[in-house]
Amino acid sequence: MLDRVLLTNDDGIDAPGMAVLEEIASQIAREVWVVAPEHDQSGQSHAISLHHALRISERGERRFGVSGTPGDCAALGLCHLMRETPPQLVLSGVNRGLNLGMETVFSGTVGGAMTAMMLGVPALALSQAFSQRDDVPWDTARSLAAKTIRSLLAIGWGEKAVLNINFPPIPAAEAGPMTLARQGEGMVAGMHVETRVDPRGMSYHWLNFKRGEIRQGPESDYSALRSGKIVVTPLRYDRTDNKAYAELAEHLPRFGE
């Protein structure tokens, strides 16, 4: 049993996934702290608010809403609210919908966990996939997450990585075992811009992803999730592409040589 954990998310402090995460956290820690956005911050990635003030509202004992991003919440929690009593683990989620492939780059759920890892605290990002938007199988994460987290803590992982965990969109009893997978290509095939006109005759725009069937490669997170597994993928900040680096090294000097 851990002494204390810090929870955050990108769907907002009142999101159903946060309620699920609080239930999960209560099974693995004696003390649970919540520092989460006041409103939905999906797609904010690792963003930190440097040019405007942040406000904190108390939402109950050890529960705080923040007028900022998941990264802001992790920073405020670790560097301010819990500075004297730091957590042993940060959990970000449970996100409403999967976070796999290219979408992990945009994910605020992953971003909150990555910020915590950058600040020296082990972190996990948790997401619950669904097949129908109005019928998210929260009981799958609720039933399986605590055991999953305990198993990963027992194994351990590198201090420079966040573990990205996705639960399949099926009942807990049908979910396959926890399975290690690589970040795949994902299903993002572009961006779509929808333009509308407001009541004053001014145009405004909505951005959204275009998704399509894309070859995922070996050991991909998407393939593992589709087979009904609990998918675990270690993610890091270093995005150096080794293949491109090697190709460029044939024409450019390497620093330090």
Secondary structure, DSSP 8 states (H G I E B T S, - for coil): -EEEEEEE-SS-TTSHHHHHHHHHHHTTEEEEEEEEESS--TT-TT----SS---EEEEETTEEEESS-HHHHHHHIIIIITSSS--SEEEEEEEES---TTHHHH-HHHHHHHHHHHTT--EEEEEE--SSTT---HHHHHHHHHHHHHHHHHH---TT-EEEEEE-SS-GGG---EEE-B----SEEEEEEEEEE-TTS-EEEEEEEEE------TTBHHHHHHTT-EEEEEE-S----HHHHHHHHTTS--TT-
